Amino acid sequence: MVKTFTDNSTLFDSKIVKIFAQTVSIIFHPVFIPLYCTLIFFNSLPFAALYSAMYKIFVIATILVFTCIIPFLYILFKYITGSIPDFYIANREKRTSVYIISLISYVACVFCLVRLRAEPFFLTVFISSVIGFLLIVLINLKWKISVHSCGAGVFCGAVFAFAYYLNAAPLMLFCAVILIAGTITSARLMLKVHTLWQVIAGFFVGLIFSLFPLIIL
C-alpha cells in the first residue's frame, strides 16, 4: 500500500487531494469571508430579530458587491486579459494590483456601512479586518503571505468576537469555524502555494485584527 502510494507521488500530489484543496480554496476564498461573517451576525440573537428583512438585504447586498463582486470582476478581467495565469495568483508580484483594488473596494464598503448605520460593533470588526488586510497588502510587497489564511483568521476572530460581545458560547459554531479554518490553511499547504510560515502569519494577522475590537470597546 505504501509502495503504491509512493510510486505515484506524495499525499499532496494526489489528484483527489488537489481537487479537494482547490474546492475548499474556492468556497472559502477570502472575498466570501465578509459575506459569511455577515450572514452569521444577522442570524445571531438579538440581531436576527432586531433588524428588518429589507435592512438585512441592503447590508448583505452592500457586502456582496464591494467585498465579493468587485474584487472577483477585477480578477476575472486580469485573467481574461492574460495578466494572471489562474484565479489563485501564485505569483506574489501579480497579487499587488488585485489586493489594492480589493482594499479600495473594502474602504468604499466601510463608508456605505456607515451610511447604512450598521451596528457599531459589527462595523468595528469589519474596519479592523480591513486594517488587517492593509497589513497583508504591505507585507506582500516584500514577502508572500497567505490571504486565504488571513480570511480564515478573520472568520474565526469575527465569530469569537460576536460571541463575546453577545455573551454567548455557541460551541457547535466554534467547532465549525475552527474546523473550517484548519481546512482552509491545510488546503493552501496541499496546493503548495504557500509555506507553513506564510500560512501561519496570514492566519494570525486576520485573527488578531478581527479580535482587536474586544480591546478597544
Secondary structure by P-SEA (a helix, b strand, c coil): caaaaaaaccccccaaaaaaaaaaaaaacccaaaaaaaaaaaacccccccccaaaaaaaaaaaaaaccaaaaaaaaaaaaacccccccccccccaaaaaaaaaaaaaaaaaaaaaacccaaaaaaaaaaaaaaaaaaaaaccbbbbaaaaaaaaaaaaaaaaaaaacccaaaaaaaaaaaaaaaaaaaaaaccccaaaaaaaaaaaaaaaacccccc
